[in-house]
């Protein structure tokens, strides 16, 4: 079960935020990915993530059930939202509202280096297959 929460917006939509465990090993140079997704190599634009490796995923949908269905349709089958322990912050709500897909992710705050702020990534960047270099 992933920690997370939701927030109902004035227009009736819901923003769901989930903290998902990653698959990368401690000290790895890959960006952490939810355990169902394929890991994507880390870009050279920042320091490697901390050892925790969790990912914060934000979903904008008409209701909580549809938000979780959007994630399950992407292959994240064992995702449930029980309670409201970690609701989205106002900054996270703004980020997901301004993204055209309404589905974004980044490493969780304890995982990020304190000197840099990681931008939000579209879910396509998390789920795409890593390219092999020849």
C-alpha positions in Angstrom: 0.0 0.0 0.0 1.3 3.4 -1.0 1.2 6.4 1.3 -0.7 9.3 -0.2 -3.8 11.5 -0.1 -6.2 13.5 -2.2 -7.6 17.0 -2.4 -10.9 18.0 -3.9 -10.8 21.1 -6.1 -13.6 23.7 -6.3 -14.6 22.5 -9.8 -15.2 19.0 -8.4 -12.1 17.4 -9.8 -9.7 15.5 -7.4 -5.9 15.6 -7.2 -4.4 12.3 -5.9 -0.9 12.2 -4.6 0.9 8.9 -4.0 4.4 8.0 -2.7 5.5 4.8 -4.4 8.5 2.7 -3.7 11.3 2.7 -6.3 13.2 -0.2 -7.8 16.8 1.2 -7.9 19.4 0.0 -5.6 21.0 2.3 -3.0 23.9 4.3 -4.6 22.6 3.6 -8.2 22.9 6.2 -10.9 19.5 5.5 -12.2 16.4 7.6 -11.4 14.1 5.7 -9.0 11.0 4.3 -10.6 7.9 2.7 -9.1 8.4 -1.0 -8.7 6.2 -1.9 -11.7 7.9 0.5 -14.1 11.1 0.1 -16.0 13.9 2.3 -14.5 15.1 5.2 -16.7 18.8 6.2 -16.6 19.4 9.4 -14.6 20.2 12.5 -16.7 23.5 14.2 -16.1 21.8 17.4 -15.0 21.8 16.7 -11.3 23.0 14.6 -8.4 21.9 11.1 -8.0 18.8 10.6 -5.7 19.2 9.6 -2.1 19.1 6.0 -1.0 15.3 6.1 -0.2 14.2 5.9 -3.8 10.5 6.7 -3.5 8.6 8.5 -6.2 5.8 11.0 -5.7 3.0 10.6 -8.4 0.3 13.2 -8.9 -2.9 12.4 -10.8 -5.8 14.8 -11.8 -9.1 13.1 -12.4 -12.9 13.5 -11.9 -12.8 11.4 -8.7 -10.4 9.2 -6.6 -11.5 6.0 -8.4 -10.8 7.4 -11.8 -7.4 8.6 -10.7 -6.4 5.2 -9.4 -7.8 3.6 -12.6 -5.5 5.9 -14.7 -2.5 4.5 -12.8 -3.7 0.9 -13.0 -4.2 1.3 -16.8 -0.5 2.2 -17.0 0.5 -1.1 -15.3 0.6 0.0 -11.6 -1.9 -2.7 -10.6 -1.3 -2.8 -6.8 -2.1 0.8 -6.1 -4.6 1.6 -3.4 -5.4 4.8 -1.5 -6.4 4.3 2.1 -6.9 7.5 4.1 -5.4 10.9 3.5 -2.1 10.8 5.3 -0.1 12.7 2.7 -2.3 15.0 0.7 -0.9 17.1 -2.2 0.6 20.4 -1.3 -0.6 23.6 -3.0 2.5 23.6 -5.1 1.9 20.1 -6.3 -1.7 20.9 -7.1 -0.6 23.9 -9.2 2.0 21.7 -11.0 -0.5 19.0 -12.0 -3.2 21.5 -13.0 -0.7 23.2 -15.5 0.4 19.9 -17.0 -1.5 18.9 -20.2 -1.7 15.2 -19.2 -2.6 15.7 -15.6 -0.3 12.9 -14.6 3.2 13.8 -13.3 6.0 12.4 -11.0 9.3 13.2 -9.3 11.3 11.8 -6.5 9.9 12.3 -3.1 11.2 15.3 -1.0 13.3 13.2 1.4 15.0 11.7 -1.7 16.0 14.9 -3.4 19.2 16.7 -2.6 18.6 19.8 -0.5 20.6 22.1 -2.8 18.6 21.4 -6.0 14.9 21.2 -6.8 13.8 18.5 -9.2 11.2 19.5 -11.8 8.1 17.4 -12.4 8.3 14.8 -15.2 5.5 13.5 -17.4 4.5 9.9 -16.7 5.7 9.0 -20.2 9.3 9.7 -19.1 8.9 7.2 -16.2 7.4 4.4 -18.2 9.4 4.5 -21.4 11.8 1.8 -22.1 15.5 2.6 -21.5 17.5 2.9 -24.7 20.6 0.7 -25.0 23.8 2.3 -26.2 25.9 0.5 -28.6 
